[in-house]
Amino acid sequence: MNVKIQSVHFDADKKLLEFIQEKVEKLNQYYDGIITSDVTLRLDKSDDSLNKIAEIRLHIPGNDLFAKKQCKTFEEAVDMSLGALKTQVKKHKEKIKGL
């Protein structure tokens, strides 16, 4: 699977990029039909400590799966997004098998 990571208005460090790459690739164990994934990291302008946003879009045959979470750290936001996507991937796989 091809993982594209984009950070908006800041440069993500190598450690964060490797963390995201490793975590996103683990979704292949639930469904191997994932073509690419787009990860967008963004800083919210609010004064709140929950200003890190991670958006993940999985391109799969038929349609795309998407999750967006806002947390204190990018790692936490990515983990929560991937948790939501894992559920979506499992449901999608069950739906395909049922057809």
N, C-alpha and C positions, 0 to 999 in steps of 0.2 A: 504494500500500500504506500502511496505517495503522500507524505505529510507536508503541507505548506503552512509555515508559521509566519504571521505578520504581526508586528508590534506597532501600534499607532502612536505617534508623537513621542516615542522613546525607543532606546535600543535595549533589547532584552539580552541579558548576559548568557554566555555559552552554557552554564550550568542549568539555567531555566529552560533553554531550548532543548537540551539533552533530556531533561526530565519530561517535558511534554512529548517529545518524540517517542520515548520509551513507553509512556503511559498510553498514548493513542494507539500505538502498534499492538498493544495487548487486546484491543477490541477484535482483532483478527481471530482470536481463539473462539469467539462467540459466533462470528459470521465471516466467512472468507470471501464474500462477494463485495466487500467495500473496495471501491476503486481509488478514491482519494479522500483526504480530509483537509479542511481549511480551518486553521486555528487563528483567531484574531484576539490579541491582547490589547486592552485599552484602559487608560486611566480616566476615571470619572472626575469631573471638576469640583465635586462637592467636598465640603470640609469634613465629612464623615470618614471614619476609618475604613469603612467598607467601600473603598473607591477603586478596587481592582476588578475589572470585568474580563471574563474569558468567554468567547463564543466559539463553538465548535460545530462545523457542518460536515456531515459524512455524505459523500456522493456514492449512492448505491443504485443498481439497476432499478428503474421504475420511478423512484423519487429520492429526495434527500431527507436525512434526519438532522435535526438541529437542537442544540441546547445552549443556553446562555445563563451564566451565574455571576453574581457579584459578591465578593468576599474581601477579607482583610489582606490576603496574599494571593498572588497568581496561582501558586501551587494548590491552595485550597479551592480556588475557583475552578481550576482545571479538573481536580479530583471530583468535585460535585457535578460538573458538566458531564464528565465521563460516566459517572454513576447513572445520571439520567439517560445518557445515550445507550448505556449497556441494557437498560430496561427496554428502550425503543428497539434496539437491535434484536433482542430476544423475541419481542412481540412480532417484529417484521419477519423473522425467520419462521416463527410458528404459523403466521399468516400464509407464507409461501408454501410451507409443507401442507397446509390444509387445502390448498387449491388443487 
